[in-house]
């Protein structure tokens, strides 16, 4: 019996060996889809090891690898370190993350990282729109098709505003986007090929996880400590895997609120240069200048991109952001943006940049900093005695649940007491296990009193401990 026959005998599943013309990996992915649909491959069932299936079909291991990645991109299978590639079980899916609240009308929402509600927003926006309506030349300019990189005047306004806050940049460095999530997706789609690997903190922003999955990228977790991403873990990963891009939240990680020291940032840059990694820094969760570390585009300008958005300081509904990028990458990004949407909307950019440039925006932003200080004080008082991490500019805190609490049980039992939280699973990269911890958002309640009531209910639940289910018999 030859190698091929022996391999076929050992395979738990075999596609047809009569492969039609066309890319073999896509045909194999199609056959996986067919076998899943007709029940031949059942949820949770493990696909044959790649080497074994390659020998059985007399194709290269690379062909099987690409087929499995394509099947994973389609949502048919899931690859986990140590357990191989298995058919995805819809009933076992991790909870998805939503940018809109699932809170009921009588529940206190502590699940979303959003600006603190304030009627100043609508008042200021109304005034800015009225001013723009009285400037026909500027309004006419905003209504025209815009260049891919974005309206020149708007980029100049935004560059001046960022520079005034210590994030020095030039108009030519910026590409205007439809929010921060768009900048994430645009960067990955334009600079990374399907099947290539990107890496991030093991716990990170769910939007990045979703973008990498949608684009068929291999998303690898890097273990963390109290300063966020560990440099030694990143270097070990780079020694084993070819990574193209590193996604970073150095000011305060979402959800753990860790902040990188200067030394850690310099270690990350050394590794990035050694292994030729692009660095994508997410600066959407804005931080006051005096509390901000050195941005990566200062430390490694030749390979660093920076994301900015007004979602946390003005309004998420504006859908306006920017990507700061090195000159050698700008054309690729412009080409990618043009293929997606031609350009960011000129009218929205005009409204937003005029608002940012006005003294009114500073009043609103400074009010929010002051209000955050007061809300963090409520958090410190109410959850005193429990282990959590926070940041003065953070919209959220990261609570480590005491034993024997499990995060899923805490979220469920908090909901029964009228507090809406999100479980940690959506923040987990790849097969990273979910920690027994909860992100607590301080900003959704319109008033401090509601926040204090919600946190008090959580404190009571923590003190009582989990409600035990009946024992199995």
Buried (B, 14 or more C-beta within 10 A) or exposed (E): EEEEEEBBEEBEBBBEEEBEEEEBBEBBBBBBBEBBEEEEBEEEBBBBBBEBBBBBBEBEBEBBBBBBBBBBBBEBBBBEEEEBBBBBEEEEEEEEBEEEBEBEEEBBBBBBBBBBEBEEBEEBBEBBBEBBEEEEEBBEBBEEEBBBBBBEBBBBBBBBBBEEEEBEBEBEBBBBBBBBBBBBBBBBBBBBEBBBBBBBBBBBBBBBBBBBBEBBBBBBBBBBEEBBBBBEBBBEBBEEEEBBBBBBBBBBBBBBBBBBEEEBBBBBBBBBEEBEBBBBBBBBBBBBEEEBBEBBBBBBEEBBBBBBBBBBBBBBEBBBBBBBBBEEBBEBBBEBBEEBEEBBBBBBBBBBBBBBBBEBBEEBBEEBEEBBEEBBEBBEEBBEEBEBBBBEBBBBBBBBBEEEBBBBBBBBBBBEEBBBBBBBBBBBBBEBEBBBBBBBBBBBBEEBEBBBBBBBBBBEBBEEEBEEEEEEE
